[in-house]
Amino acid sequence: MAQVLEFKLPDLGEGLTEAEIVRWLVEVGDVVAIDQPVVEVETAKAMVEVPCPYGGVVTARFGEEGTELPVGAPLITVAVGERPESGAGAVEESGTATAEGSGNVLVGYGTSEAPARRRRVRQQRPVPGASASAPGSPAVNGRAAAPETGDGPVPESGDGPVPETGDGDGPVPVISPLVRRLARQNGIDLRELTGSGPDGLILRADVEYALRAAGRGAAAAPPAPPHPSVPQAPGTTPAPQPTAAAAHGEIRTPLKGIRGAVADKLARSRREIPDATCWVDADATELMRARTAMNAAGGPKISLLALLARICTAALARFPELNSTVDAEAREVVRFEHVHLGFAAQTDRGLVVPVVRDAHARDAESLTAEFARLTEAGRTGTLTPAELTGGTFTLNNYGVFGVDGSTPIINHPEAAMLGVGRIVPKPWVHEGELAVRQVVQLSLTFDHRVCDGGTAGGFLRYVADCVEQPAVLLRTL
């Protein structure tokens, strides 16, 4: 006799209390193996695939894609413990179902074997505990699932191309899954749009312009969930969609997921940290020449961000007060011996701050490689919670946005952040004469509780000296 077990949203760590369903990886009627991922969720930290600790037949799912669930809420139910008979209606098994769970929470926590591919149950009799709207058609969140035809395995989510709206011929020039989703949810035929991007690439702005031109705007009906036959690209997260406005001309967007977490953290930083900012202009000409010489010498290319990070770690060794945090309850400043360097990265999902562990022990090549790896993970939405937490100091290169200066908000609970503006040719007095040099503005926002202006100014001046004369770093190598 099969036993129906309920699998609830587990505690994903890092103090997280809720998660949003991004993409279901199984459907009602699928056979799952122990520790097979069944749903992809987005927390305030990162995207996570959640494995089920039971093996058996999925009999129910709880929550549509886009639904936010608290930890402990039911995710799926699984019928386990009975091996189906062979013949009609039998399970095409990927492994023997068992009522014994693995106890794992996240993928890779003790899992020794990769889960087998999912296969569909062709049911002619109901699975115990399952609800069905019609014989052979198991219900999925109240909707009848399309019956399977044929005897082959069901393709994995994400296999095959993503069909576009419309019936025209040829591919649609669009890359971003967020753009496809926005168009699909609002009934926009991408084949009718002319892209404003390179080579006619359709951008999100093109879809939004079409929406405004069509007069949809805030008065549009709430978008329907994506058709189950249209898989979402792995590692991507739908952007928060505007909700219906309470008044004409208003568009309301929920603060949740990554955007909500960023909002909460920035607000907390401003509430709790008495911050101050100082800045200085520096001649970065020699730093740029040094980087050019390094890359011309062969070997892996060195990024400018890696050189700035190397300067940061050297400066923090001289001014360790800024590599700290404040324990408000104990009324103590906690200074760190290691430097876990965070860096601000803008992605389609919002602002994220990946952390380079032990940055003080890395050379320029290692820093370059780690920055590249974490940036790509941020772009694809695959950063883990561990890669987004534990920073002790943050480097913010806002110059990539084409701006000269800023007053960054400290990444709570850290004590300081170095901001770097764009490097541009400007008139500069060099060796007593007016010349055109590569100039950058550096800014330091710091927690005034951990140090006074003299320490902050000394740190920033040392950073500027290293930017102007990279040979200064040789003293600390």
C-alpha positions as MATLAB code, in Angstrom:
seq = 'MAQVLEFKLPDLGEGLTEAEIVRWLVEVGDVVAIDQPVVEVETAKAMVEVPCPYGGVVTARFGEEGTELPVGAPLITVAVGERPESGAGAVEESGTATAEGSGNVLVGYGTSEAPARRRRVRQQRPVPGASASAPGSPAVNGRAAAPETGDGPVPESGDGPVPETGDGDGPVPVISPLVRRLARQNGIDLRELTGSGPDGLILRADVEYALRAAGRGAAAAPPAPPHPSVPQAPGTTPAPQPTAAAAHGEIRTPLKGIRGAVADKLARSRREIPDATCWVDADATELMRARTAMNAAGGPKISLLALLARICTAALARFPELNSTVDAEAREVVRFEHVHLGFAAQTDRGLVVPVVRDAHARDAESLTAEFARLTEAGRTGTLTPAELTGGTFTLNNYGVFGVDGSTPIINHPEAAMLGVGRIVPKPWVHEGELAVRQVVQLSLTFDHRVCDGGTAGGFLRYVADCVEQPAVLLRTL';
ca = [
       0.000    0.000    0.000;
       1.447    3.346   -1.013;
       1.993    5.990    1.631;
       1.474    9.657    0.722;
       4.100   11.913    2.309;
       4.086   15.697    2.343;
       7.307   17.549    1.574;
       7.399   21.065    2.991;
       9.579   24.044    2.016;
      12.722   23.440    4.095;
      14.776   25.934    6.042;
      17.221   27.210    3.412;
      19.587   28.729    5.953;
      20.959   32.276    6.340;
      17.905   33.230    8.422;
      15.590   33.071    5.387;
      11.907   32.685    6.222;
      10.268   32.597    2.795;
      10.917   31.888   -0.866;
       9.204   32.521   -4.184;
       8.451   29.678   -6.590;
      10.282   30.435   -9.821;
       9.923   27.214  -11.780;
       8.455   23.800  -11.112;
      10.782   20.983  -12.180;
       8.180   18.216  -11.820;
       4.495   17.752  -12.528;
       1.814   15.656  -10.900;
       2.334   12.078  -12.065;
       6.106   12.311  -12.374;
       8.296    9.705  -10.710;
      11.016   11.344   -8.620;
      14.139    9.859   -7.095;
      15.484   10.644   -3.642;
      17.213   14.044   -3.634;
      15.939   14.950   -7.095;
      15.305   18.712   -7.449;
      11.565   19.343   -7.713;
      11.291   23.146   -7.669;
      13.458   26.190   -8.217;
      12.851   28.993   -5.722;
      14.223   32.475   -5.245;
      15.063   33.668   -1.780;
      16.263   37.087   -0.724;
      19.784   35.734   -1.224;
      19.858   33.607   -4.363;
      18.214   31.048   -6.630;
      18.018   27.572   -5.090;
      16.959   24.190   -6.455;
      15.132   22.303   -3.716;
      15.487   18.474   -3.716;
      12.826   16.169   -2.375;
      14.017   13.720    0.300;
      11.479   11.082   -0.835;
      11.345    8.847   -3.883;
       8.007    8.012   -5.469;
       5.145    9.481   -7.496;
       4.231   13.174   -7.259;
       0.534   13.363   -6.371;
       0.092   17.107   -5.788;
       1.885   20.441   -6.065;
       1.158   23.517   -3.973;
       1.605   27.020   -5.332;
       1.821   28.551   -8.785;
       5.020   29.955  -10.211;
       5.432   33.412   -8.709;
       3.795   32.420   -5.410;
       5.682   33.303   -2.229;
       5.671   30.571    0.423;
       6.877   30.648    4.046;
       9.321   28.054    5.325;
       7.315   25.027    6.440;
       4.542   25.440    3.866;
       3.688   22.325    1.800;
       5.462   22.043   -1.560;
       4.440   18.637   -2.929;
       3.027   15.294   -1.832;
       4.661   12.041   -2.916;
       3.197    8.546   -2.939;
       5.965    6.209   -1.781;
       6.422    2.665   -0.542;
       4.627    0.633   -3.211;
       6.210   -0.662   -6.399;
       3.593   -0.403   -9.169;
       2.652   -3.476  -11.194;
       3.990   -3.955  -14.681;
       1.741   -3.500  -17.647;
      -0.891   -0.836  -18.335;
      -0.811    2.028  -15.920;
       2.549    1.041  -14.515;
       5.202    3.486  -13.477;
       8.191    3.702  -15.794;
      10.587    3.704  -12.912;
      13.862    5.540  -12.603;
      14.459    3.833   -9.260;
      12.590    1.973   -6.552;
      10.438    4.295   -4.463;
      11.104    4.313   -0.761;
       9.509    5.915    2.233;
      12.892    6.654    3.711;
      13.991   10.239    3.066;
      17.577   11.375    2.717;
      17.235   14.255    5.161;
      19.021   16.556    2.732;
      17.866   20.128    2.305;
      19.811   21.484   -0.669;
      21.327   19.830   -3.717;
      24.730   18.359   -2.950;
      24.319   18.015    0.815;
      25.409   14.369    1.040;
      23.940   13.285   -2.284;
      26.211   10.650   -3.780;
      24.408    9.878   -7.020;
      22.887   12.116   -9.649;
      19.095   11.754   -9.761;
      17.681    9.856  -12.707;
      15.716   11.659  -15.375;
      12.038   12.077  -14.585;
       9.507    9.880  -16.290;
       5.753   10.237  -16.458;
       3.150    7.932  -14.956;
       0.537    6.935  -17.510;
      -2.325    6.480  -15.077;
      -5.458    4.460  -15.749;
      -6.195    4.234  -12.057;
      -5.827    7.038   -9.505;
      -2.682    7.355   -7.422;
      -3.539    7.248   -3.707;
      -3.862   10.777   -2.382;
      -4.011   12.383   -5.824;
      -6.875   14.538   -6.987;
      -7.941   14.292  -10.612;
     -10.345   16.379  -12.644;
     -10.767   13.606  -15.229;
      -9.653    9.994  -15.545;
      -6.016    9.860  -16.594;
      -5.597   13.640  -16.177;
      -4.055   14.465  -12.775;
      -4.896   17.914  -11.458;
      -2.086   20.426  -11.048;
      -3.072   23.216   -8.677;
      -6.660   22.879   -9.699;
      -5.918   22.678  -13.458;
      -6.072   19.469  -15.438;
      -2.664   18.477  -16.697;
      -2.403   17.516  -20.351;
      -2.292   13.719  -20.678;
       0.902   12.250  -22.038;
       0.918   10.473  -25.350;
       3.565    8.015  -26.410;
       5.880    5.872  -24.393;
       9.041    7.993  -24.296;
      10.365    9.888  -21.315;
       9.142   13.381  -20.606;
      11.729   16.044  -21.598;
      13.415   17.899  -18.779;
      12.400   21.490  -18.110;
      14.452   23.763  -20.266;
      15.046   21.148  -23.031;
      14.343   22.410  -26.512;
      13.734   25.896  -27.869;
      11.383   28.407  -26.287;
       8.533   29.112  -28.725;
       7.762   32.763  -29.366;
       4.423   34.502  -29.741;
       3.134   34.677  -33.270;
       3.070   32.520  -36.330;
       5.683   34.212  -38.514;
       8.613   32.446  -40.070;
      12.198   32.556  -38.847;
      13.670   33.223  -35.416;
      12.750   36.259  -33.366;
      15.763   38.502  -32.548;
      15.439   38.358  -28.775;
      17.846   36.886  -26.213;
      16.599   37.811  -22.751;
      14.072   35.385  -21.205;
      12.730   38.352  -19.225;
      11.818   40.116  -22.469;
      10.110   36.982  -23.782;
       8.179   36.584  -20.538;
       7.048   40.229  -20.486;
       5.806   39.968  -24.070;
       4.082   36.640  -23.461;
       2.300   37.853  -20.325;
       0.941   40.940  -22.084;
       0.017   39.330  -25.387;
       2.693   41.131  -27.408;
       3.730   39.437  -30.665;
       7.516   39.824  -30.749;
       7.503   39.243  -34.508;
       5.699   42.541  -34.974;
       8.337   44.565  -33.090;
      11.431   46.236  -34.462;
      14.328   45.898  -32.036;
      16.367   48.935  -31.058;
      19.388   46.872  -29.953;
      22.415   45.814  -31.969;
      21.459   44.013  -35.204;
      17.781   44.593  -34.454;
      17.850   42.839  -31.074;
      14.549   43.295  -29.232;
      15.099   44.849  -25.807;
      12.803   45.186  -22.817;
      12.377   48.879  -23.642;
      10.912   47.893  -27.032;
       8.263   45.707  -25.397;
       7.424   48.389  -22.824;
       7.094   50.968  -25.614;
       4.682   48.657  -27.425;
       2.642   48.312  -24.250;
       2.409   52.083  -23.829;
       1.529   52.545  -27.485;
      -1.254   49.990  -27.180;
      -2.704   51.824  -24.192;
      -2.389   48.871  -21.859;
      -0.238   50.328  -19.061;
      -1.618   50.009  -15.558;
      -5.118   49.199  -16.755;
      -4.034   45.840  -18.167;
      -5.422   42.721  -16.571;
      -3.088   40.708  -14.359;
      -0.914   38.490  -16.607;
      -1.754   34.818  -16.830;
       0.852   32.327  -15.698;
       3.140   30.991  -18.432;
       1.881   28.025  -20.417;
       3.382   24.823  -19.004;
       4.815   23.968  -22.420;
       7.030   27.057  -22.340;
      10.033   26.365  -20.073;
      11.910   29.176  -18.399;
      15.626   29.457  -19.011;
      17.571   27.911  -16.095;
      19.023   30.437  -13.654;
      16.680   33.257  -14.635;
      14.069   34.898  -12.491;
      10.994   36.781  -13.655;
      11.243   40.494  -12.952;
       8.593   41.776  -10.508;
       5.561   42.696  -12.574;
       3.580   45.893  -11.947;
       0.297   45.366  -10.129;
      -2.966   47.044  -10.981;
      -2.931   50.704   -9.965;
      -5.339   52.038   -7.382;
      -5.589   55.325   -9.244;
      -5.188   56.424  -12.847;
      -1.562   56.904  -13.862;
      -0.071   54.772  -11.061;
       1.937   51.586  -11.467;
       2.751   49.567   -8.349;
       5.563   47.019   -8.292;
       5.922   44.657   -5.315;
       9.135   44.911   -3.313;
       9.951   41.234   -3.003;
      12.681   38.770   -3.833;
      16.067   40.332   -4.554;
      14.593   43.815   -4.958;
      12.833   43.569   -1.603;
      15.951   42.248    0.144;
      18.028   45.113   -1.253;
      15.422   47.644   -0.138;
      15.347   46.241    3.407;
      19.131   46.146    3.696;
      19.646   49.693    2.424;
      16.956   51.045    4.726;
      18.495   49.247    7.697;
      21.919   50.607    6.840;
      20.649   54.172    6.815;
      18.718   53.664   10.051;
      21.516   52.050   12.054;
      24.828   53.325   10.659;
      26.004   56.926   11.187;
      27.863   57.119    7.905;
      30.100   59.815    6.471;
      31.710   60.168    3.037;
      34.999   61.637    1.866;
      36.370   61.692   -1.673;
      39.421   62.603   -3.700;
      40.398   62.884   -7.367;
      43.367   60.791   -8.474;
      45.513   60.559  -11.594;
      45.045   56.958  -12.783;
      47.289   57.280  -15.838;
      50.111   55.174  -14.379;
      47.708   52.521  -13.128;
      46.241   52.155  -16.619;
      49.751   51.927  -18.097;
      50.732   49.290  -15.552;
      47.686   47.190  -16.460;
      48.494   47.509  -20.169;
      52.068   46.366  -19.514;
      50.863   43.391  -17.443;
      48.507   42.227  -20.164;
      51.124   42.713  -22.877;
      53.509   40.412  -21.017;
      51.322   37.366  -21.731;
      49.289   35.100  -19.515;
      45.726   35.672  -18.285;
      44.451   39.213  -18.699;
      44.272   41.294  -15.528;
      41.088   43.292  -14.928;
      41.059   46.830  -13.595;
      38.707   45.705  -10.820;
      41.299   43.160   -9.699;
      43.982   45.858   -9.431;
      41.622   48.078   -7.438;
      40.830   45.131   -5.171;
      44.540   44.510   -4.631;
      44.928   48.166   -3.655;
      41.963   47.850   -1.262;
      43.398   44.867    0.567;
      46.759   46.609    0.926;
      45.020   49.714    2.313;
      42.980   47.634    4.769;
      46.186   46.052    6.063;
      47.344   49.579    6.973;
      43.972   50.762    8.259;
      42.279   47.635    9.707;
      39.668   49.719   11.541;
      37.696   49.854    8.298;
      37.635   46.055    7.933;
      35.208   45.611   10.801;
      31.636   45.682   12.013;
      29.816   47.038   15.049;
      28.165   44.706   17.576;
      25.505   47.134   18.801;
      24.246   44.897   21.612;
      27.709   44.381   23.089;
      28.755   47.943   22.171;
      31.935   46.609   20.598;
      33.791   47.064   17.319;
      34.634   43.658   15.855;
      37.742   43.777   13.654;
      38.438   41.014   11.119;
      41.842   39.565   10.294;
      40.636   38.287    6.922;
      39.261   40.370    4.036;
      36.168   38.950    2.383;
      35.722   41.524   -0.364;
      32.249   42.189   -1.716;
      31.709   43.933   -5.034;
      28.508   45.480   -6.321;
      27.156   43.901   -9.509;
      24.061   45.025  -11.387;
      22.056   42.184  -12.943;
      18.654   41.739  -14.590;
      17.422   40.485  -11.220;
      18.642   43.581   -9.391;
      21.705   44.607   -7.411;
      23.735   41.776   -5.900;
      26.986   41.858   -3.926;
      28.991   38.643   -4.428;
      31.871   38.089   -2.001;
      35.455   37.106   -2.862;
      36.696   35.032    0.061;
      40.153   35.768    1.470;
      40.809   38.495   -1.079;
      43.880   39.586    0.905;
      45.573   36.270    0.077;
      44.940   36.425   -3.680;
      47.096   37.894   -6.418;
      45.791   39.919   -9.381;
      45.296   36.843  -11.583;
      43.324   34.981   -8.925;
      41.192   38.050   -8.211;
      40.455   38.524  -11.904;
      39.323   34.909  -12.277;
      37.133   35.018   -9.175;
      35.507   38.306  -10.159;
      34.703   36.833  -13.580;
      33.254   33.646  -12.086;
      31.057   35.430   -9.567;
      29.902   38.024  -12.105;
      28.776   35.295  -14.489;
      27.000   33.471  -11.659;
      25.249   36.710  -10.755;
      24.187   37.265  -14.352;
      22.705   33.775  -14.622;
      21.158   33.860  -11.140;
      23.166   30.909   -9.806;
      24.956   32.591   -6.912;
      24.631   30.585   -3.707;
      23.716   32.150   -0.356;
      27.290   31.533    0.823;
      28.615   33.575   -2.118;
      26.384   36.511   -1.190;
      27.100   36.750    2.530;
      29.979   37.211    4.939;
      31.621   40.245    3.340;
      33.813   42.508    5.479;
      34.384   45.379    2.996;
      32.780   46.317   -0.335;
      34.230   47.729   -3.548;
      31.702   49.552   -5.735;
      32.787   50.392   -9.283;
      29.934   52.663  -10.358;
      32.121   54.140  -13.072;
      30.772   51.435  -15.394;
      27.518   53.430  -15.437;
      29.345   56.463  -16.809;
      29.216   58.564  -13.626;
      32.060   60.314  -11.861;
      31.037   60.221   -8.209;
      28.579   58.876   -5.688;
      27.920   58.602   -1.957;
      27.384   54.831   -1.578;
      25.233   53.355    1.162;
      27.254   50.965    3.326;
      26.499   47.278    2.846;
      25.179   46.491    6.339;
      26.677   45.196    8.641;
      30.041   46.201    7.167;
      31.790   49.410    8.187;
      32.953   50.893    4.896;
      32.666   50.923    1.105;
      35.058   52.281   -1.503;
      33.428   53.804   -4.575;
      35.224   54.219   -7.911;
      33.968   56.532  -10.647;
      34.724   56.442  -14.353;
      38.285   57.037  -15.541;
      38.266   59.836  -18.147;
      40.780   62.230  -19.731;
      40.849   65.544  -17.865;
      43.182   68.540  -17.546;
      45.641   67.834  -14.719;
      48.769   69.485  -13.385;
      51.491   66.871  -13.871;
      55.094   67.604  -12.899;
      54.374   71.313  -12.824;
      52.709   71.475  -16.232;
      49.130   71.263  -17.442;
      48.499   67.966  -19.193;
      45.658   65.663  -20.161;
      45.633   62.712  -17.757;
      43.328   59.793  -16.927;
      41.487   60.995  -13.816;
      39.200   59.085  -11.467;
      37.186   60.141   -8.429;
      37.421   57.851   -5.394;
      34.946   58.018   -2.528;
      34.888   56.293    0.846;
      31.722   55.938    2.889;
      32.470   54.747    6.402;
      30.787   54.045    9.732;
      31.841   56.907   11.982;
      31.563   54.620   15.012;
      34.567   52.510   13.967;
      36.959   55.387   13.254;
      37.329   59.129   12.913;
      37.934   61.194    9.805;
      41.710   60.963   10.143;
      41.690   57.182    9.685;
      39.201   57.329    6.826;
      41.192   60.090    5.140;
      44.440   58.147    5.586;
      42.891   55.067    3.985;
      41.560   57.018    1.026;
      44.812   58.905    0.536;
      46.774   55.639    0.490;
      44.390   54.204   -2.111;
      44.814   57.344   -4.244;
      48.623   57.144   -3.923;
      48.581   53.530   -5.147;
      46.349   54.510   -8.068;
      48.695   57.349   -9.017;
      51.895   55.363   -8.426;
      51.273   51.589   -8.471;
      54.891   51.013   -7.424;
      53.796   52.039   -3.905;
      52.215   48.583   -3.672;
      55.624   46.930   -3.978;
      56.304   47.819   -0.359;
      53.515   45.489    0.759;
      54.116   42.570   -1.655;
];
